[in-house]
Amino acid sequence: MKLLQMIEKKQRNSRVVARSESLVQGLPVTILVQKAIFAKKALERPTMNPIQATHQRSIQQKDAFWREEAAGVHWETPFTEVLDYSNPPFARWFVGGRTNLCFNAVDRWLDTQADDPALVWVSTEVEQEVTYSRRDLYREVNAVAAMLQAQGVVRGDRVLIYMPMVPEAVFAMLACARLGAIHSVVFGGFASVNLAQRIDDASPKVIVCADAGSRGGKVTPYKPLLDKAIALAQRPPAKVLVVNRGLFAFEPVAGRDLDYASLRHQYEGAVVPVTWLESSEPSYVLYTSGTTGKPKGVQRDTGGYAVALASSMQRIFNGKPGDTYLCTSDIGWVVGHSYIVYGPLIGGQTTILYEGTPVRPDGGILWSLVERFKVNTMFSAPTAIRVLKKHDESLLKKYDLSTLRALYLAGEPLDEPTAQWISDGLGRPIIDNYWQTETGWPILAAQPGIANVPTKFGSPSFPVYGFDVRVLNEETGADLGPNQKGVVAIVPPLPPGAMTTIWGDDARFVETYFSSVPGRQVYSTFDWGSKDDDGYWFILGRTDDVINVAGHRLGTREIEESINCHAAVAESAVVGIADQLKGQVAVGFAVLKDAGLFSQSEQLLKLEGDIMRLVDEQLGPVARPARVRFVTALPKTRSGKVLRRAIVAVCEGRDPGDLTTIEDPSALEQIKDSL
């Protein structure tokens, strides 16, 4: 032991490994010293589990690793180079290879699974259920591709899809992929102003929409919202293809609107050849909220995305062809793109498209679907589980869940009590996973397809292969060690399947994602995080002004701009406050132009309602603040920056921390008093 202490002391002083011969003379002692050093290092070295070993190989041997993973998809033309990273931070994967997402999801399986179910649509909103075999799906997708082709849609054109959770939305997505057109799905909860922004940015040739959607038994008309958005847009589409569900009566716009059912009959039996795309050509654009008020069009490639999804269906979700997959997300979000539509279908699995809520007709509906369709893998959100906690717990035990291997939860932080509750109730593994619209698939997750490793509630486990994830000091950019809080960042290149740029704005891509950490060009997730001594990661909240409400990412700047549109408001600040059910809720603080209104409580109550309705009209109900409070001043630094973190801390009953830069301390007291 004394010998080891001598060695350690010399190593610390010189910062180099000392030769044993410099300490003692004689071969027997030298061998003894070497053995002692190796034995000690072996004790100190953490045991690397298979997930960590796979991750390490994916980072250190990128070409070999991803060449193997690429064998999981069909390449019409083989790629000539695995990765081109000659223009950082832009990465091109599988250069020169030609493939097609629709072919990999549909055509590829016709020889072996033609009569097997590919897509099962269940709607508890309209009490309908339809099962489409692989052959059926092929026919429907070809018909829609022919419809779009007849409207002049070709490779590289954009098609915007504004649809509820109906099969026609999936057909439209796959039809675009078949043609080489770029689809942009917009969540059906977005209102006209929000939709118009996306129309102008994407400039679609055609929009596919429905007359209405339904949630919780309440019909939401889509067509009038779309008509208003097109009227506001500077770049309106030439044609609108309308799926009429009979939920809302509307007047078609002559010369522009087309009836889906009529065209479906006209093009029944059509066969549209696959358009083979070079791997780096864009497959879709999906808009996500930003801090500038202008939504960002996340652009995804084709080949890299196909490889990432094919791989993740096996390694992360432990699936195989013939399995049944249930994801309760919406196609308007990235989870719906990756793990309702493309992932399961590329993996040869049956995917369930569910239109409804987790509690209608009762809190057992999701588990009844698992039993009826023998679901093997289920993917949902923590919010859905928190909702179910308010319902009869016996419903968790009512159904036969023997086919279910695991429940995956993502979209927002999964708190430990909720994870424990659903784990106890189902008796199945609960796998928390963390990722973003930008990454397209999980950054952190347990990966049972590689190895079954114990999970920790509250942690999304380990980095996923391909993602070189670090915890960095926000001020210096230095790597941090275990149990230190910092910014979660990814050392580029981003892996296959991650965003390749922002649609039409390469400079914004670099500025937004790769310029916030001092001295390093790394991708910032804008989340705080840490990892423990065992290598398990923890996500600790946002570093920017994007909040997460029940899995919906909302830019506070967008909501603030909407509130500021009210004639009575001078300025406002919106923050995300922790909420037991939704993860976060938006709360607004508004400074009024007329200070005299502060003494009129009834007038303030009416004003709050008016502002909420305004946000509804401009951004949709999903962006509506839980409350709007009125103050005479916002807490700001002397340079004029709103102290949002301090506001959040006060709202959540926490210490606001260092306030040395605050201009007027009484402004923060007003926030506290307004609560």
C-alpha positions as CSV (number, residue, x, y, z in Angstrom):
1,M,0.0,0.0,0.0
2,K,2.9,2.4,0.8
3,L,4.4,1.6,-2.6
4,L,1.1,2.6,-4.3
5,Q,0.9,5.8,-2.3
6,M,4.5,6.7,-3.4
7,I,3.5,6.1,-7.0
8,E,0.3,8.1,-6.7
9,K,2.2,11.0,-5.1
10,K,4.8,11.1,-7.9
11,Q,2.1,10.9,-10.6
12,R,0.2,13.9,-9.0
13,N,3.4,16.0,-8.8
14,S,4.8,15.3,-12.2
15,R,1.5,14.7,-14.1
16,V,3.1,11.8,-15.9
17,V,3.1,8.1,-15.3
18,A,6.3,7.2,-13.4
19,R,8.4,4.3,-14.5
20,S,8.7,1.8,-11.7
21,E,12.4,1.6,-12.3
22,S,12.8,5.2,-11.1
23,L,11.5,4.2,-7.7
24,V,13.2,1.0,-6.9
25,Q,15.9,-1.2,-8.4
26,G,15.6,-4.9,-9.3
27,L,13.3,-6.8,-11.6
28,P,11.2,-8.6,-9.0
29,V,10.2,-5.3,-7.4
30,T,9.5,-3.7,-10.8
31,I,7.1,-6.5,-11.7
32,L,5.5,-6.2,-8.3
33,V,5.0,-2.4,-8.8
34,Q,3.5,-2.9,-12.3
35,K,1.1,-5.5,-11.1
36,A,0.1,-3.2,-8.3
37,I,-0.6,-0.3,-10.7
38,F,-2.6,-2.5,-13.1
39,A,-4.6,-4.0,-10.2
40,K,-5.5,-0.5,-8.8
41,K,-6.4,0.8,-12.3
42,A,-8.7,-2.2,-12.8
43,L,-10.5,-1.5,-9.5
44,E,-10.9,2.2,-10.5
45,R,-12.0,1.6,-14.0
46,P,-15.9,1.6,-14.3
47,T,-17.4,-1.5,-15.7
48,M,-18.7,-0.6,-19.3
49,N,-22.0,-2.2,-20.0
50,P,-22.9,-3.3,-23.6
51,I,-24.9,-0.1,-24.2
52,Q,-21.9,2.0,-23.3
53,A,-19.6,-0.1,-25.3
54,T,-21.8,0.2,-28.4
55,H,-22.0,3.9,-27.9
56,Q,-18.2,4.2,-27.6
57,R,-17.7,2.3,-30.9
58,S,-20.3,4.5,-32.7
59,I,-18.3,7.5,-31.7
60,Q,-14.8,6.2,-32.3
61,Q,-15.5,4.1,-35.4
62,K,-18.2,6.0,-37.1
63,D,-17.7,4.7,-40.6
64,A,-17.6,1.0,-39.7
65,F,-20.5,1.3,-37.2
66,W,-22.9,3.2,-39.5
67,R,-22.0,1.1,-42.6
68,E,-23.3,-1.9,-40.6
69,E,-26.5,-0.1,-39.5
70,A,-27.2,1.1,-43.1
71,A,-27.6,-2.5,-44.1
72,G,-31.0,-2.3,-42.4
73,V,-32.6,-0.3,-45.3
74,H,-32.9,-0.8,-49.1
75,W,-30.5,1.2,-51.2
76,E,-31.4,1.4,-54.9
77,T,-27.9,2.8,-55.5
78,P,-25.2,2.0,-52.9
79,F,-23.6,5.0,-51.1
80,T,-19.9,5.8,-51.9
81,E,-19.1,7.5,-48.6
82,V,-20.5,7.0,-45.1
83,L,-20.0,10.5,-43.9
84,D,-19.0,13.8,-45.5
85,Y,-18.1,16.3,-42.7
86,S,-16.0,18.7,-44.8
87,N,-18.3,21.6,-44.0
88,P,-18.9,21.6,-40.2
89,P,-21.4,21.6,-38.6
90,F,-23.3,20.3,-41.7
91,A,-23.1,16.5,-42.0
92,R,-24.0,14.5,-45.1
93,W,-24.6,10.8,-44.4
94,F,-24.4,7.9,-46.9
95,V,-23.2,10.1,-49.7
96,G,-24.2,9.1,-53.2
97,G,-26.7,6.4,-52.0
98,R,-30.2,6.5,-53.4
99,T,-33.2,5.3,-51.5
100,N,-36.8,6.2,-50.7
101,L,-38.7,6.3,-47.4
102,C,-42.0,5.1,-48.9
103,F,-40.3,2.1,-50.6
104,N,-38.7,1.1,-47.3
105,A,-42.0,1.5,-45.4
106,V,-44.4,0.0,-47.9
107,D,-43.1,-1.7,-51.1
108,R,-40.2,-3.5,-49.5
109,W,-42.6,-5.6,-47.4
110,L,-45.0,-6.7,-50.1
111,D,-43.2,-10.0,-50.9
112,T,-43.3,-11.2,-47.3
113,Q,-46.2,-9.3,-45.5
114,A,-48.7,-8.4,-48.2
115,D,-51.7,-9.6,-46.3
116,D,-50.4,-8.7,-42.8
117,P,-51.8,-5.6,-41.1
118,A,-49.7,-2.5,-41.6
119,L,-51.9,0.3,-40.3
120,V,-54.7,0.0,-37.8
121,W,-56.9,3.1,-37.3
122,V,-58.9,3.3,-34.2
123,S,-61.1,6.4,-33.4
124,T,-63.0,6.6,-30.1
125,E,-64.1,10.1,-31.4
126,V,-66.2,8.9,-34.3
127,E,-66.4,5.2,-33.3
128,Q,-64.7,3.8,-36.3
129,E,-62.0,1.3,-36.8
130,V,-60.2,0.2,-40.1
131,T,-57.3,-2.2,-40.7
132,Y,-55.1,-1.8,-43.7
133,S,-52.9,-4.6,-44.9
134,R,-49.5,-3.9,-46.5
135,R,-51.2,-4.4,-49.9
136,D,-54.0,-2.0,-48.9
137,L,-51.5,0.6,-47.8
138,Y,-49.6,0.3,-51.0
139,R,-52.9,0.9,-53.0
140,E,-53.9,3.9,-50.9
141,V,-50.5,5.6,-51.0
142,N,-50.3,5.1,-54.8
143,A,-53.7,6.7,-55.2
144,V,-52.8,9.8,-53.2
145,A,-49.5,10.0,-55.0
146,A,-51.4,10.0,-58.3
147,M,-53.7,12.7,-57.0
148,L,-50.8,14.9,-56.0
149,Q,-48.9,14.2,-59.3
150,A,-52.0,15.3,-61.2
151,Q,-51.8,18.7,-59.4
152,G,-48.2,19.1,-60.6
153,V,-46.4,18.0,-57.5
154,V,-42.9,16.8,-58.3
155,R,-39.6,16.0,-56.6
156,G,-38.6,18.9,-54.2
157,D,-42.1,20.5,-54.1
158,R,-43.6,21.1,-50.7
159,V,-47.0,19.7,-49.6
160,L,-48.4,21.0,-46.3
161,I,-50.6,18.6,-44.4
162,Y,-53.1,20.0,-41.8
163,M,-54.9,16.9,-40.6
164,P,-56.3,15.1,-37.6
165,M,-55.3,11.5,-36.7
166,V,-56.9,9.9,-39.7
167,P,-55.5,7.3,-42.2
168,E,-55.5,9.8,-45.1
169,A,-52.9,11.9,-43.3
170,V,-50.5,8.9,-43.2
171,F,-51.3,8.1,-46.9
172,A,-50.4,11.7,-47.8
173,M,-47.1,11.7,-45.9
174,L,-46.1,8.4,-47.6
175,A,-47.3,9.6,-51.0
176,C,-45.1,12.7,-50.7
177,A,-42.1,10.5,-49.8
178,R,-42.9,8.3,-52.8
179,L,-42.8,11.3,-55.2
180,G,-39.8,12.9,-53.6
181,A,-41.9,15.8,-52.5
182,I,-41.2,17.4,-49.1
183,H,-44.1,17.2,-46.7
184,S,-44.7,19.6,-43.8
185,V,-47.2,18.4,-41.3
186,V,-48.8,21.1,-39.1
187,F,-50.5,20.1,-35.8
188,G,-54.2,20.4,-36.1
189,G,-54.4,22.5,-33.0
190,F,-52.6,25.5,-34.5
191,A,-54.7,28.5,-35.5
192,S,-54.7,30.7,-38.6
193,V,-51.9,33.1,-37.9
194,N,-49.6,30.3,-36.8
195,L,-50.5,28.2,-39.9
196,A,-50.0,31.2,-42.2
197,Q,-46.4,31.6,-41.0
198,R,-45.7,28.0,-42.0
199,I,-47.4,28.4,-45.4
200,D,-45.3,31.4,-46.2
201,D,-42.0,29.7,-45.1
202,A,-42.6,26.4,-46.9
203,S,-44.5,27.8,-49.9
204,P,-46.4,24.6,-50.6
205,K,-47.8,23.7,-54.0
206,V,-50.7,21.8,-52.4
207,I,-52.3,21.6,-48.9
208,V,-54.0,18.5,-47.7
209,C,-56.6,19.1,-45.0
210,A,-59.8,17.8,-43.4
211,D,-63.0,19.5,-42.7
212,A,-62.6,19.0,-39.0
213,G,-61.0,17.0,-36.2
214,S,-62.4,15.8,-32.9
215,R,-61.0,15.5,-29.4
216,G,-62.8,14.6,-26.3
217,G,-66.0,14.5,-28.2
218,K,-65.6,18.2,-29.3
219,V,-65.4,19.0,-33.0
220,T,-62.7,21.4,-34.1
221,P,-63.3,22.8,-37.6
222,Y,-60.1,22.8,-39.6
223,K,-61.3,24.1,-43.0
224,P,-62.3,27.6,-41.9
225,L,-59.0,28.0,-40.0
226,L,-57.1,27.0,-43.1
227,D,-59.2,29.3,-45.3
228,K,-58.3,32.2,-43.0
229,A,-54.6,31.2,-43.0
230,I,-54.5,31.1,-46.8
231,A,-56.1,34.6,-46.9
232,L,-53.3,35.8,-44.6
233,A,-50.5,34.1,-46.4
234,Q,-48.2,35.8,-48.9
235,R,-47.5,32.5,-50.7
236,P,-50.8,30.6,-50.9
237,P,-51.0,27.2,-52.5
238,A,-52.5,26.5,-55.9
239,K,-54.7,23.7,-54.7
240,V,-56.3,22.4,-51.5
241,L,-57.2,18.7,-51.2
242,V,-60.0,18.3,-48.7
243,V,-60.9,15.1,-46.8
244,N,-64.6,15.5,-45.9
245,R,-65.3,13.5,-42.8
246,G,-68.8,15.0,-42.5
247,L,-68.0,16.6,-39.2
248,F,-68.3,20.3,-40.4
249,A,-70.3,21.7,-43.2
250,F,-68.3,24.0,-45.5
251,E,-68.4,25.6,-48.9
252,P,-65.5,24.6,-51.2
253,V,-63.5,27.4,-52.8
254,A,-64.2,27.1,-56.5
255,G,-61.1,26.5,-58.6
256,R,-58.9,25.7,-55.6
257,D,-60.5,23.1,-53.4
258,L,-60.5,19.4,-54.5
259,D,-62.6,16.6,-53.0
260,Y,-60.4,13.8,-51.8
261,A,-63.1,11.1,-52.1
262,S,-63.8,12.0,-55.7
263,L,-60.1,11.9,-56.7
264,R,-59.6,8.7,-54.7
265,H,-62.2,7.0,-56.9
266,Q,-60.7,8.5,-60.1
267,Y,-57.2,7.3,-59.3
268,E,-58.0,3.9,-57.8
269,G,-55.6,1.3,-59.0
270,A,-52.9,3.8,-60.0
271,V,-49.3,2.8,-59.7
272,V,-46.8,5.7,-59.3
273,P,-43.1,4.8,-59.7
274,V,-40.8,5.5,-56.7
275,T,-38.6,8.5,-57.0
276,W,-35.2,7.5,-55.8
277,L,-33.5,10.3,-53.8
278,E,-29.9,10.9,-53.0
279,S,-29.5,10.2,-49.3
280,S,-29.0,13.9,-48.3
281,E,-32.1,15.2,-50.2
282,P,-34.8,16.5,-47.8
283,S,-37.7,14.3,-46.8
284,Y,-39.7,16.7,-44.7
285,V,-39.8,20.0,-42.9
286,L,-41.3,20.1,-39.4
287,Y,-41.8,23.4,-37.7
288,T,-40.8,23.9,-34.0
289,S,-41.1,26.9,-31.9
290,G,-38.1,29.2,-31.5
291,T,-37.2,32.0,-29.1
292,T,-37.4,34.7,-31.8
293,G,-41.1,34.4,-32.5
294,K,-40.5,32.9,-35.9
295,P,-40.9,29.1,-36.1
296,K,-37.9,27.0,-37.3
297,G,-38.4,24.6,-40.1
298,V,-36.4,21.5,-39.0
299,Q,-35.2,19.9,-42.2
300,R,-34.6,16.1,-42.3
301,D,-32.7,14.1,-44.9
302,T,-33.8,10.8,-46.5
303,G,-31.1,8.1,-46.2
304,G,-29.8,9.0,-42.7
305,Y,-33.4,9.2,-41.3
306,A,-34.3,5.8,-42.8
307,V,-31.1,4.2,-41.3
308,A,-31.7,5.8,-37.9
309,L,-35.3,4.7,-37.6
310,A,-34.6,1.1,-38.9
311,S,-31.8,0.9,-36.3
312,S,-33.7,2.4,-33.4
313,M,-36.7,0.2,-33.9
314,Q,-34.4,-2.8,-33.2
315,R,-31.8,-1.4,-30.7
316,I,-33.9,1.0,-28.6
317,F,-37.4,-0.4,-29.0
318,N,-36.3,-4.0,-29.2
319,G,-38.7,-4.7,-32.0
320,K,-38.8,-7.1,-35.0
321,P,-40.9,-7.5,-38.2
322,G,-44.4,-8.7,-37.4
323,D,-44.6,-6.9,-34.0
324,T,-47.4,-4.4,-33.2
325,Y,-46.5,-0.9,-32.1
326,L,-48.8,1.7,-30.4
327,C,-47.7,5.3,-30.2
328,T,-50.2,7.7,-28.7
329,S,-48.6,10.9,-30.1
330,D,-49.9,13.0,-33.0
331,I,-48.6,13.1,-36.5
332,G,-48.1,16.8,-36.1
333,W,-45.2,16.2,-33.8
334,V,-41.9,14.5,-34.4
335,V,-42.8,11.5,-32.3
336,G,-45.7,10.9,-34.7
337,H,-43.4,11.2,-37.7
338,S,-40.8,8.8,-36.4
339,Y,-42.7,6.3,-34.3
340,I,-46.3,6.3,-35.7
341,V,-45.5,6.4,-39.4
342,Y,-42.0,5.8,-40.6
343,G,-40.3,3.9,-37.8
344,P,-42.7,1.0,-37.3
345,L,-43.5,0.6,-41.1
346,I,-39.8,0.7,-42.0
347,G,-39.3,-1.9,-39.3
348,G,-41.9,-4.2,-40.8
349,Q,-44.3,-3.7,-37.8
350,T,-48.0,-3.0,-37.5
351,T,-48.6,0.6,-36.4
352,I,-51.7,1.7,-34.6
353,L,-53.1,5.2,-35.4
354,Y,-55.3,6.3,-32.5
355,E,-57.7,9.2,-32.6
356,G,-58.9,9.9,-29.1
357,T,-57.8,10.7,-25.5
358,P,-56.4,8.4,-22.8
359,V,-59.7,8.7,-20.8
360,R,-62.5,8.2,-23.4
361,P,-64.6,6.2,-23.0
362,D,-62.7,5.6,-19.7
363,G,-59.1,5.4,-18.4
364,G,-58.6,1.9,-19.6
365,I,-58.9,2.6,-23.4
366,L,-55.1,2.4,-24.0
367,W,-54.7,-0.9,-22.2
368,S,-57.8,-2.3,-24.0
369,L,-56.0,-1.5,-27.3
370,V,-52.9,-3.3,-26.0
371,E,-55.0,-6.4,-25.2
372,R,-57.1,-6.4,-28.4
373,F,-54.2,-5.9,-30.8
374,K,-51.5,-7.7,-28.8
375,V,-49.3,-4.7,-28.7
376,N,-45.6,-5.4,-28.1
377,T,-44.3,-1.9,-27.7
378,M,-46.1,1.2,-26.5
379,F,-44.9,4.8,-26.6
380,S,-46.7,7.6,-24.8
381,A,-46.1,10.8,-22.8
382,P,-45.8,11.5,-19.1
383,T,-48.8,13.8,-19.3
384,A,-51.0,10.9,-20.4
385,I,-49.9,8.9,-17.4
386,R,-50.5,11.8,-15.0
387,V,-54.0,12.1,-16.4
388,L,-54.6,8.4,-15.8
389,K,-53.5,8.8,-12.1
390,K,-56.7,10.7,-11.6
391,H,-58.8,7.7,-12.8
392,D,-59.6,4.3,-11.4
393,E,-56.3,2.5,-10.8
394,S,-58.0,-0.9,-11.2
395,L,-58.1,-0.3,-14.9
396,L,-54.4,-0.9,-15.1
397,K,-55.0,-4.5,-14.0
398,K,-58.2,-5.1,-16.0
399,Y,-56.7,-6.1,-19.3
400,D,-54.3,-8.8,-20.5
401,L,-51.0,-7.0,-21.1
402,S,-48.9,-10.1,-21.5
403,T,-47.7,-9.2,-25.0
404,L,-46.4,-5.7,-23.9
405,R,-42.6,-5.8,-23.4
406,A,-42.2,-2.2,-22.3
407,L,-43.8,1.3,-22.0
408,Y,-41.7,4.1,-23.4
409,L,-42.4,7.7,-22.3
410,A,-41.0,10.9,-23.7
411,G,-41.8,14.4,-24.8
412,E,-41.3,16.1,-21.4
413,P,-39.5,15.2,-18.1
414,L,-40.8,12.0,-16.4
415,D,-40.9,12.6,-12.7
416,E,-40.0,9.7,-10.4
417,P,-43.4,9.3,-8.6
418,T,-45.3,9.0,-12.0
419,A,-42.8,6.5,-13.3
420,Q,-43.0,4.5,-10.1
421,W,-46.8,4.6,-10.2
422,I,-47.2,3.3,-13.7
423,S,-44.5,0.7,-13.2
424,D,-46.2,-0.7,-10.2
425,G,-49.6,-0.6,-12.0
426,L,-48.5,-2.3,-15.2
427,G,-45.7,-4.5,-13.9
428,R,-43.8,-3.7,-17.1
429,P,-40.5,-1.9,-17.8
430,I,-40.9,1.8,-18.0
431,I,-38.3,3.3,-20.4
432,D,-37.8,7.1,-20.2
433,N,-36.2,8.6,-23.3
434,Y,-35.1,12.1,-24.1
435,W,-34.9,13.7,-27.5
436,Q,-36.0,16.7,-29.6
437,T,-37.7,17.6,-32.8
438,E,-34.3,18.5,-34.1
439,T,-32.7,15.1,-33.4
440,G,-35.5,13.0,-34.8
441,W,-34.9,10.0,-32.5
442,P,-33.7,9.5,-28.9
443,I,-30.5,11.1,-27.6
444,L,-30.7,9.3,-24.2
445,A,-32.5,6.1,-23.6
446,A,-32.3,2.6,-22.2
447,Q,-31.6,0.3,-25.2
448,P,-33.0,-3.2,-24.5
449,G,-32.3,-4.3,-28.1
450,I,-28.6,-4.0,-27.2
451,A,-28.8,-5.2,-23.6
452,N,-31.1,-5.2,-20.6
453,V,-29.6,-2.9,-18.1
454,P,-31.3,-1.6,-14.9
455,T,-33.0,1.8,-15.2
456,K,-33.3,4.5,-12.7
457,F,-36.6,6.4,-12.3
458,G,-36.1,10.0,-13.2
459,S,-33.3,9.2,-15.6
460,P,-33.5,8.5,-19.3
461,S,-30.5,6.2,-18.8
462,F,-27.5,6.4,-21.2
463,P,-26.5,8.3,-24.4
464,V,-27.8,6.6,-27.6
465,Y,-25.2,5.4,-30.1
466,G,-24.2,8.1,-32.5
467,F,-24.8,11.0,-30.1
468,D,-21.6,12.3,-28.5
469,V,-23.3,13.9,-25.6
470,R,-21.5,16.0,-23.0
471,V,-22.3,18.2,-20.0
472,L,-20.6,21.5,-20.5
473,N,-20.0,24.6,-18.4
474,E,-22.2,27.3,-19.7
475,E,-19.6,30.0,-19.2
476,T,-16.4,28.3,-20.3
477,G,-17.5,25.4,-22.5
478,A,-15.4,23.0,-20.5
479,D,-16.6,19.4,-20.0
480,L,-18.0,18.7,-16.6
481,G,-17.7,15.5,-14.6
482,P,-20.2,13.4,-12.7
483,N,-22.8,15.1,-10.5
484,Q,-22.1,18.5,-12.0
485,K,-24.9,20.5,-13.6
486,G,-24.3,22.0,-17.0
487,V,-25.7,22.4,-20.5
488,V,-26.4,19.2,-22.4
489,A,-24.6,19.4,-25.7
490,I,-23.7,17.1,-28.6
491,V,-20.3,17.2,-30.2
492,P,-20.9,17.1,-34.0
493,P,-21.3,15.7,-36.4
494,L,-24.9,15.0,-35.5
495,P,-25.7,11.3,-36.3
496,P,-27.9,10.1,-39.1
497,G,-31.5,11.0,-38.7
498,A,-30.9,14.4,-37.0
499,M,-31.8,17.7,-38.6
500,T,-29.5,18.7,-41.4
501,T,-30.3,22.4,-41.4
502,I,-33.2,24.9,-40.9
503,W,-35.3,25.1,-44.0
504,G,-34.0,27.9,-46.2
505,D,-31.7,29.3,-43.5
506,D,-28.3,27.6,-43.1
507,A,-27.0,30.7,-41.2
508,R,-29.8,30.4,-38.6
509,F,-29.1,26.7,-38.2
510,V,-25.5,27.5,-37.2
511,E,-26.3,30.5,-35.1
512,T,-29.2,28.9,-33.2
513,Y,-27.7,25.5,-32.4
514,F,-23.9,25.7,-32.7
515,S,-23.0,29.2,-31.4
516,S,-24.2,29.4,-27.8
517,V,-21.4,27.5,-26.0
518,P,-18.2,29.7,-25.6
519,G,-15.2,28.5,-27.5
520,R,-16.8,25.3,-29.0
521,Q,-18.9,24.5,-32.0
522,V,-21.2,22.1,-30.3
523,Y,-25.0,21.5,-30.7
524,S,-26.8,22.9,-27.6
525,T,-30.0,21.1,-26.6
526,F,-30.8,24.2,-24.4
527,D,-31.4,21.8,-21.5
528,W,-29.6,21.6,-18.2
529,G,-28.5,18.1,-17.3
530,S,-26.0,16.0,-15.3
531,K,-24.8,12.4,-15.1
532,D,-24.2,10.4,-12.0
533,D,-21.2,8.2,-11.0
534,D,-22.8,5.2,-12.8
535,G,-23.2,7.0,-16.1
536,Y,-27.0,7.6,-15.8
537,W,-28.1,11.0,-17.2
538,F,-30.7,13.4,-15.8
539,I,-32.4,16.3,-17.5
540,L,-33.0,19.3,-15.3
541,G,-34.9,21.9,-17.3
542,R,-34.6,24.4,-20.1
543,T,-31.9,27.0,-20.5
544,D,-33.7,29.1,-23.1
545,D,-37.2,30.5,-23.5
546,V,-38.9,27.5,-24.9
547,I,-41.4,25.7,-22.6
548,N,-42.8,22.3,-22.7
549,V,-46.6,22.0,-22.1
550,A,-47.8,18.4,-22.2
551,G,-45.1,17.6,-24.7
552,H,-45.9,20.6,-26.9
553,R,-42.9,22.9,-27.3
554,L,-43.9,26.5,-27.2
555,G,-41.8,29.6,-27.7
556,T,-42.5,32.1,-25.0
557,R,-41.6,34.9,-27.5
558,E,-44.5,33.8,-29.7
559,I,-47.0,34.0,-26.8
560,E,-45.6,37.3,-25.7
561,E,-46.0,38.8,-29.1
562,S,-49.6,37.7,-29.2
563,I,-50.3,39.2,-25.7
564,N,-48.6,42.4,-26.8
565,C,-51.1,42.7,-29.7
566,H,-53.8,43.6,-27.2
567,A,-54.4,47.4,-27.3
568,A,-54.2,47.7,-23.5
569,V,-50.8,45.9,-23.1
570,A,-47.5,47.8,-23.1
571,E,-45.2,44.7,-22.7
572,S,-45.3,41.2,-21.3
573,A,-43.2,38.3,-20.2
574,V,-44.2,34.7,-20.5
575,V,-42.5,31.9,-18.5
576,G,-43.0,28.2,-18.1
577,I,-44.0,27.1,-14.6
578,A,-43.8,23.5,-13.3
579,D,-47.1,21.8,-13.3
580,Q,-47.9,18.4,-11.8
581,L,-50.1,17.3,-14.7
582,K,-48.7,19.0,-17.8
583,G,-45.0,19.2,-16.9
584,Q,-45.1,23.0,-17.5
585,V,-47.8,25.6,-18.1
586,A,-47.4,29.1,-19.5
587,V,-48.0,32.0,-17.2
588,G,-48.0,35.6,-18.5
589,F,-47.2,38.9,-16.8
590,A,-48.4,42.0,-18.5
591,V,-47.7,45.7,-18.0
592,L,-50.7,47.8,-18.9
593,K,-50.6,51.1,-20.8
594,D,-53.2,52.6,-18.4
595,A,-52.0,52.3,-14.8
596,G,-55.4,53.3,-13.6
597,L,-56.8,49.9,-14.6
598,F,-55.0,48.2,-11.7
599,S,-57.6,49.4,-9.2
600,Q,-60.5,47.9,-11.2
601,S,-60.6,44.2,-10.4
602,E,-63.6,43.4,-12.6
603,Q,-62.0,45.1,-15.5
604,L,-58.8,43.2,-15.0
605,L,-60.6,39.9,-15.0
606,K,-62.3,40.8,-18.2
607,L,-59.0,41.9,-19.7
608,E,-57.4,38.6,-18.8
609,G,-60.2,36.7,-20.6
610,D,-59.8,39.0,-23.7
611,I,-56.0,38.4,-23.8
612,M,-56.5,34.6,-23.6
613,R,-59.0,34.7,-26.4
614,L,-56.6,36.7,-28.5
615,V,-53.9,34.1,-28.0
616,D,-56.4,31.4,-28.9
617,E,-57.2,33.1,-32.1
618,Q,-53.6,33.8,-33.1
619,L,-51.7,30.7,-31.8
620,G,-54.4,28.2,-30.9
621,P,-55.6,26.8,-27.5
622,V,-52.4,24.9,-27.0
623,A,-50.5,28.2,-26.5
624,R,-53.1,29.8,-24.1
625,P,-51.5,30.9,-20.8
626,A,-52.9,29.3,-17.7
627,R,-53.1,32.8,-16.2
628,V,-52.2,36.4,-17.1
629,R,-51.2,38.5,-14.2
630,F,-50.9,42.3,-14.3
631,V,-47.9,44.3,-12.9
632,T,-46.6,47.8,-13.3
633,A,-43.1,46.7,-14.2
634,L,-41.2,43.5,-15.2
635,P,-38.1,42.5,-13.4
636,K,-35.1,43.3,-15.6
637,T,-31.4,43.6,-15.5
638,R,-29.8,47.0,-15.9
639,S,-29.2,46.2,-19.6
640,G,-32.9,45.6,-20.1
641,K,-33.0,41.8,-20.1
642,V,-36.1,40.3,-18.4
643,L,-35.1,38.0,-15.5
644,R,-37.2,35.0,-16.6
645,R,-35.3,32.6,-14.4
646,A,-36.0,34.7,-11.3
647,I,-39.7,35.0,-12.3
648,V,-40.0,31.2,-12.6
649,A,-38.2,30.7,-9.2
650,V,-40.7,33.1,-7.5
651,C,-43.7,31.4,-9.1
652,E,-42.5,28.0,-8.0
653,G,-41.7,29.2,-4.5
654,R,-37.9,28.9,-4.9
655,D,-35.1,31.2,-4.1
656,P,-34.5,33.4,-7.2
657,G,-30.8,33.4,-6.6
658,D,-28.3,36.1,-7.5
659,L,-30.2,39.4,-8.1
660,T,-27.2,41.7,-8.2
661,T,-28.0,42.8,-11.8
662,I,-31.7,43.6,-11.2
663,E,-32.6,47.2,-12.0
664,D,-35.7,47.4,-9.7
665,P,-36.1,44.8,-6.9
666,S,-39.7,45.9,-6.3
667,A,-40.6,44.6,-9.7
668,L,-39.9,41.0,-8.5
669,E,-42.0,41.7,-5.4
670,Q,-44.9,42.6,-7.7
671,I,-44.6,39.2,-9.4
672,K,-44.8,37.6,-6.0
673,D,-47.7,39.7,-4.9
674,S,-49.6,39.0,-8.1
675,L,-49.6,35.3,-7.3
